[in-house]
Amino acid sequence: MTLVWKLLRQHISVPQFAGFALANLFGVLIVLLGFQFYCDVLPVFTSQDSFMKSNYVIVSKKVGAASTLSGRTNTFTGAEIDDLSNQKFVNKIGRFTSTEYKVDAKMGINGQPILSSELFFESVPDAFVDVPLKDWKYDEGSREVPIILPRTYINMYNFGFAQSHSLPKISEGLVGMIDFRIYIHGNGRHDEYIGRVIGFSNRLNTILVPQSFMDWSNSAYAAERTSEPTRLIVEMVNPADENIAEYLDDKGLEVDDDKLQNEKTIYFLRMMVTVVMGVGIVISILSFYILMLSIYLLVQKNTSKLENLLLIGYSPFKVALPYELLTLCLNALVLVVAIVVVSFARGSYMDIIEALFPQIENGSVLPSVLLGLVLFVVVSVVNMAAIYRKMMRIWWRKDV
């Protein structure tokens, strides 16, 4: 092997092998980075809301110029609710209840005020909120109220306010850092409450409180005021039932289409990643041919010397081994550098993703490492097989 290596070194073209390494690195990097980004971003669109089951949909009436001119309201009557509940695709229905009094709120993080505004609360029957009863409970007379915030609130804080004021970002595990003060005015009373944030919801764009608190507070602060619900929460037997869309369209109803939009986003994400990875694979294949061409040129220049080595007793395996080790080292170097670059790139874009979606799990570079190892094994086996085949041709030729 030492003798073969001495022959090999005489004709090694550094520019050729450097070109292969760079081309292969570029191709592998595109493939691994595209696959890693897909694995990191996909949970943003596929994760379920931690407080609402996947077969729950929020139904409201369509609001447009036609309905406004006709005097049609966006509230549900008892007859409309009964008609919807009698449909075969509906399991159960709950009504959204809104506050009938004035609510002012102040929210702060670690003593730093970030929000002060007039708000309103909503509630749904407790059976529709997937939270342990001990956490989603209000005792009459208590000054502490459990609340669920829309995730958009915390996203705006993490991505905007926290960065500009050097404040810590908030995630599901750090809800205790939120100081939420509630000021209720109504029926001649002015009282202060503490909002205990128990989490965030992706599918709700309102502040949710327990039904027990809503019922008690409306009776205490707005006893003579009532209103019909403008939204319903519906548990579907099968959300994919085609009869649902037909019924909603006939009745002028609509549902929050976040799941539909997520499916569209996932489709385009997969398509983009497929295209990007396809480009990377093409570049890697081209670099593979560059390597094989370089190896074949080396073998061609040393053909007579390799034949002599085979004649004096060297086996084709021993003669091919230095060339195979050279390709293995180059492929391994490309893989290591590609994984290091992917790790640094992932650290940069994950900071942005985690700021926008604090609930997302941190994950790891394991998907790209595993894919890189698969590519390394496949390419290396093909390279070694091609080199050994070339040596066998020389072996057969010297026997002629």
URNOR-V264984 format. One record per residue. N is the residue number from 1. RES is the residue in three letters. SS is DSSP state (helix for helix, strand for strand, loop for the rest). PSI is psi in whole degrees, -180 to 180 (none if undefined). BURIAL is I if it has 9 or more other C-alpha atoms within 8 Angstrom, else O. Layout:
N | RES | SS | PSI | BURIAL
N | RES | SS | PSI | BURIAL
This chain:
1 | MET | loop | -34 | O
2 | THR | helix | -41 | O
3 | LEU | helix | -42 | O
4 | VAL | helix | -41 | I
5 | TRP | helix | -38 | I
6 | LYS | helix | -40 | O
7 | LEU | helix | -39 | I
8 | LEU | helix | -43 | I
9 | ARG | helix | -26 | O
10 | GLN | helix | -28 | O
11 | HIS | loop | 14 | O
12 | ILE | loop | 129 | O
13 | SER | loop | 105 | O
14 | VAL | helix | -45 | O
15 | PRO | helix | -37 | O
16 | GLN | helix | -48 | I
17 | PHE | helix | -31 | I
18 | ALA | helix | -40 | O
19 | GLY | helix | -42 | I
20 | PHE | helix | -47 | I
21 | ALA | helix | -44 | I
22 | LEU | helix | -44 | O
23 | ALA | helix | -44 | I
24 | ASN | helix | -40 | I
25 | LEU | helix | -44 | I
26 | PHE | helix | -45 | I
27 | GLY | helix | -48 | I
28 | VAL | helix | -38 | I
29 | LEU | helix | -42 | I
30 | ILE | helix | -45 | I
31 | VAL | helix | -50 | I
32 | LEU | helix | -42 | I
33 | LEU | helix | -40 | I
34 | GLY | helix | -43 | I
35 | PHE | helix | -41 | I
36 | GLN | helix | -42 | I
37 | PHE | helix | -41 | I
38 | TYR | helix | -46 | I
39 | CYS | helix | -34 | I
40 | ASP | helix | -35 | O
41 | VAL | helix | -29 | I
42 | LEU | helix | -41 | I
43 | PRO | helix | -23 | I
44 | VAL | helix | -35 | O
45 | PHE | helix | -17 | I
46 | THR | helix | -14 | O
47 | SER | loop | 140 | O
48 | GLN | loop | 154 | O
49 | ASP | loop | 135 | I
50 | SER | loop | -7 | O
51 | PHE | loop | -6 | O
52 | MET | loop | 134 | I
53 | LYS | loop | 158 | I
54 | SER | loop | -23 | O
55 | ASN | loop | 12 | I
56 | TYR | strand | 134 | I
57 | VAL | strand | 151 | I
58 | ILE | strand | 122 | I
59 | VAL | strand | 135 | I
60 | SER | strand | 169 | I
61 | LYS | strand | 145 | I
62 | LYS | loop | 136 | O
63 | VAL | loop | 123 | O
64 | GLY | loop | -178 | O
65 | ALA | helix | -39 | O
66 | ALA | helix | -45 | O
67 | SER | helix | -33 | I
68 | THR | helix | -44 | I
69 | LEU | helix | -32 | O
70 | SER | loop | -7 | O
71 | GLY | loop | 11 | O
72 | ARG | loop | 133 | O
73 | THR | loop | 167 | O
74 | ASN | loop | 16 | I
75 | THR | loop | 156 | I
76 | PHE | loop | 133 | I
77 | THR | loop | 167 | O
78 | GLY | helix | -37 | O
79 | ALA | helix | -39 | O
80 | GLU | helix | -40 | O
81 | ILE | helix | -42 | I
82 | ASP | helix | -40 | O
83 | ASP | helix | -42 | O
84 | LEU | helix | -41 | O
85 | SER | helix | -22 | I
86 | ASN | loop | -4 | O
87 | GLN | loop | 147 | O
88 | LYS | loop | -28 | O
89 | PHE | loop | 1 | I
90 | VAL | strand | 132 | I
91 | ASN | strand | -53 | I
92 | LYS | strand | 161 | O
93 | ILE | strand | 141 | I
94 | GLY | strand | 150 | I
95 | ARG | strand | 141 | I
96 | PHE | loop | 127 | I
97 | THR | strand | 131 | I
98 | SER | strand | 159 | I
99 | THR | loop | 141 | I
100 | GLU | loop | 12 | I
101 | TYR | loop | 175 | I
102 | LYS | strand | 135 | I
103 | VAL | strand | 125 | I
104 | ASP | strand | 144 | I
105 | ALA | strand | 149 | I
106 | LYS | strand | 131 | I
107 | MET | strand | 136 | I
108 | GLY | strand | 160 | I
109 | ILE | strand | 118 | I
110 | ASN | loop | 42 | O
111 | GLY | loop | -4 | O
112 | GLN | strand | 113 | O
113 | PRO | strand | 136 | I
114 | ILE | strand | -14 | I
115 | LEU | strand | 134 | O
116 | SER | strand | 110 | I
117 | SER | strand | 163 | O
118 | GLU | strand | 129 | O
119 | LEU | strand | -179 | O
120 | PHE | loop | 152 | I
121 | PHE | strand | 158 | I
122 | GLU | strand | 161 | I
123 | SER | strand | 157 | I
124 | VAL | loop | 160 | I
125 | PRO | loop | 141 | I
126 | ASP | helix | -26 | O
127 | ALA | helix | -19 | O
128 | PHE | helix | -3 | I
129 | VAL | loop | 117 | I
130 | ASP | loop | 69 | I
131 | VAL | loop | 141 | O
132 | PRO | loop | 139 | O
133 | LEU | loop | -33 | O
134 | LYS | loop | -27 | O
135 | ASP | loop | -28 | O
136 | TRP | loop | 66 | I
137 | LYS | loop | 138 | I
138 | TYR | loop | 129 | I
139 | ASP | loop | 127 | O
140 | GLU | loop | 130 | O
141 | GLY | loop | -15 | O
142 | SER | loop | 147 | O
143 | ARG | loop | 5 | O
144 | GLU | strand | 128 | I
145 | VAL | strand | 122 | I
146 | PRO | strand | 138 | I
147 | ILE | strand | 153 | I
148 | ILE | strand | 125 | I
149 | LEU | strand | 148 | I
150 | PRO | strand | 142 | I
151 | ARG | helix | -21 | I
152 | THR | helix | -32 | O
153 | TYR | helix | -49 | O
154 | ILE | helix | -28 | I
155 | ASN | helix | -43 | I
156 | MET | helix | -38 | I
157 | TYR | helix | -50 | I
158 | ASN | helix | -43 | I
159 | PHE | helix | -20 | I
160 | GLY | helix | -71 | O
161 | PHE | helix | -44 | I
162 | ALA | helix | -42 | I
163 | GLN | helix | -42 | I
164 | SER | helix | -21 | O
165 | HIS | loop | 11 | O
166 | SER | loop | 44 | O
167 | LEU | loop | 157 | O
168 | PRO | loop | 147 | O
169 | LYS | loop | 152 | I
170 | ILE | loop | 135 | I
171 | SER | loop | -179 | O
172 | GLU | helix | -36 | I
173 | GLY | helix | -4 | O
174 | LEU | helix | 27 | O
175 | VAL | helix | -21 | I
176 | GLY | helix | -15 | O
177 | MET | helix | -13 | O
178 | ILE | strand | 126 | I
179 | ASP | strand | 111 | I
180 | PHE | strand | 112 | I
181 | ARG | strand | 131 | I
182 | ILE | strand | 131 | I
183 | TYR | strand | 115 | I
184 | ILE | strand | 134 | I
185 | HIS | strand | 128 | I
186 | GLY | strand | 150 | I
187 | ASN | loop | 34 | O
188 | GLY | loop | 9 | O
189 | ARG | strand | 150 | O
190 | HIS | strand | 107 | O
191 | ASP | strand | 155 | O
192 | GLU | strand | 139 | I
193 | TYR | strand | 161 | I
194 | ILE | strand | 124 | I
195 | GLY | strand | 121 | I
196 | ARG | strand | 105 | I
197 | VAL | strand | 122 | I
198 | ILE | strand | -5 | I
199 | GLY | strand | -172 | I
200 | PHE | strand | 151 | I
201 | SER | strand | 137 | I
202 | ASN | loop | -29 | I
203 | ARG | loop | -4 | O
204 | LEU | loop | 135 | O
205 | ASN | loop | 26 | O
206 | THR | loop | 164 | I
207 | ILE | strand | 122 | I
208 | LEU | strand | 136 | I
209 | VAL | strand | 162 | I
210 | PRO | loop | 150 | I
211 | GLN | helix | -35 | I
212 | SER | helix | -40 | O
213 | PHE | helix | -40 | I
214 | MET | helix | -46 | I
215 | ASP | helix | -46 | O
216 | TRP | helix | -45 | I
217 | SER | helix | -38 | I
218 | ASN | helix | -39 | I
219 | SER | helix | -30 | I
220 | ALA | helix | -35 | O
221 | TYR | helix | -12 | I
222 | ALA | loop | 63 | I
223 | ALA | loop | -31 | O
224 | GLU | loop | 6 | O
225 | ARG | loop | 129 | O
226 | THR | loop | 156 | O
227 | SER | loop | 153 | O
228 | GLU | loop | 152 | O
229 | PRO | loop | 144 | I
230 | THR | loop | -12 | I
231 | ARG | strand | 151 | I
232 | LEU | strand | 146 | I
233 | ILE | strand | 125 | I
234 | VAL | strand | 131 | I
235 | GLU | strand | 114 | I
236 | MET | strand | 145 | I
237 | VAL | loop | -46 | O
238 | ASN | loop | 103 | O
239 | PRO | loop | -18 | O
240 | ALA | loop | 1 | O
241 | ASP | loop | 126 | O
242 | GLU | helix | -19 | O
243 | ASN | helix | -22 | O
244 | ILE | helix | -51 | I
245 | ALA | helix | -39 | O
246 | GLU | helix | -44 | O
247 | TYR | helix | -46 | O
248 | LEU | helix | -40 | I
249 | ASP | helix | -41 | I
250 | ASP | helix | -35 | O
251 | LYS | loop | 1 | O
252 | GLY | loop | 35 | O
253 | LEU | strand | 163 | I
254 | GLU | strand | 158 | I
255 | VAL | strand | 156 | O
256 | ASP | loop | 124 | O
257 | ASP | loop | 31 | O
258 | ASP | helix | -37 | O
259 | LYS | helix | -40 | O
260 | LEU | helix | -44 | O
261 | GLN | helix | -38 | O
262 | ASN | helix | -40 | I
263 | GLU | helix | -41 | I
264 | LYS | helix | -43 | O
265 | THR | helix | -43 | I
266 | ILE | helix | -39 | I
267 | TYR | helix | -49 | O
268 | PHE | helix | -34 | O
269 | LEU | helix | -46 | I
270 | ARG | helix | -40 | I
271 | MET | helix | -43 | O
272 | MET | helix | -44 | O
273 | VAL | helix | -39 | I
274 | THR | helix | -44 | O
275 | VAL | helix | -46 | O
276 | VAL | helix | -46 | I
277 | MET | helix | -33 | I
278 | GLY | helix | -43 | I
279 | VAL | helix | -44 | I
280 | GLY | helix | -40 | I
281 | ILE | helix | -40 | I
282 | VAL | helix | -45 | I
283 | ILE | helix | -41 | I
284 | SER | helix | -40 | I
285 | ILE | helix | -42 | O
286 | LEU | helix | -40 | I
287 | SER | helix | -33 | I
288 | PHE | helix | -42 | I
289 | TYR | helix | -34 | O
290 | ILE | helix | -44 | I
291 | LEU | helix | -48 | I
292 | MET | helix | -37 | I
293 | LEU | helix | -41 | O
294 | SER | helix | -42 | I
295 | ILE | helix | -43 | I
296 | TYR | helix | -37 | I
297 | LEU | helix | -41 | O
298 | LEU | helix | -46 | I
299 | VAL | helix | -40 | O
300 | GLN | helix | -40 | O
301 | LYS | helix | -27 | O
302 | ASN | loop | 18 | I
303 | THR | helix | -51 | I
304 | SER | helix | -39 | O
305 | LYS | helix | -38 | O
306 | LEU | helix | -36 | I
307 | GLU | helix | -40 | I
308 | ASN | helix | -40 | O
309 | LEU | helix | -41 | I
310 | LEU | helix | -35 | I
311 | LEU | helix | -32 | O
312 | ILE | loop | 5 | O
313 | GLY | loop | -5 | O
314 | TYR | loop | 137 | I
315 | SER | loop | 157 | O
316 | PRO | helix | -33 | I
317 | PHE | helix | -46 | O
318 | LYS | helix | -36 | I
319 | VAL | helix | -36 | I
320 | ALA | helix | -22 | I
321 | LEU | helix | -46 | I
322 | PRO | helix | -39 | I
323 | TYR | helix | -40 | I
324 | GLU | helix | -41 | I
325 | LEU | helix | -36 | O
326 | LEU | helix | -45 | O
327 | THR | helix | -39 | I
328 | LEU | helix | -44 | I
329 | CYS | helix | -43 | O
330 | LEU | helix | -45 | I
331 | ASN | helix | -41 | I
332 | ALA | helix | -41 | I
333 | LEU | helix | -44 | O
334 | VAL | helix | -44 | I
335 | LEU | helix | -46 | I
336 | VAL | helix | -47 | O
337 | VAL | helix | -41 | I
338 | ALA | helix | -43 | I
339 | ILE | helix | -39 | I
340 | VAL | helix | -44 | O
341 | VAL | helix | -42 | I
342 | VAL | helix | -40 | I
343 | SER | helix | -45 | I
344 | PHE | helix | -43 | O
345 | ALA | helix | -40 | O
346 | ARG | helix | -39 | I
347 | GLY | helix | -33 | O
348 | SER | helix | -50 | O
349 | TYR | helix | -23 | O
350 | MET | helix | -28 | O
351 | ASP | helix | -41 | O
352 | ILE | helix | -44 | I
353 | ILE | helix | -43 | I
354 | GLU | helix | -29 | I
355 | ALA | helix | -38 | I
356 | LEU | helix | -35 | I
357 | PHE | loop | 79 | I
358 | PRO | loop | -21 | I
359 | GLN | loop | -14 | O
360 | ILE | loop | 141 | O
361 | GLU | loop | 149 | O
362 | ASN | loop | -37 | O
363 | GLY | loop | -162 | O
364 | SER | loop | 177 | O
365 | VAL | loop | 11 | I
366 | LEU | helix | -42 | O
367 | PRO | helix | -45 | I
368 | SER | helix | -33 | I
369 | VAL | helix | -46 | I
370 | LEU | helix | -44 | O
371 | LEU | helix | -40 | I
372 | GLY | helix | -40 | I
373 | LEU | helix | -39 | I
374 | VAL | helix | -47 | O
375 | LEU | helix | -42 | O
376 | PHE | helix | -47 | I
377 | VAL | helix | -46 | O
378 | VAL | helix | -50 | O
379 | VAL | helix | -43 | I
380 | SER | helix | -42 | I
381 | VAL | helix | -43 | O
382 | VAL | helix | -43 | O
383 | ASN | helix | -48 | I
384 | MET | helix | -39 | I
385 | ALA | helix | -41 | O
386 | ALA | helix | -41 | O
387 | ILE | helix | -44 | I
388 | TYR | helix | -37 | I
389 | ARG | helix | -39 | O
390 | LYS | helix | -42 | I
391 | MET | helix | -37 | I
392 | MET | helix | -33 | I
393 | ARG | helix | -40 | O
394 | ILE | helix | -39 | I
395 | TRP | helix | -45 | I
396 | TRP | helix | -37 | O
397 | ARG | helix | -36 | O
398 | LYS | helix | -18 | O
399 | ASP | helix | -12 | O
400 | VAL | loop | none | O
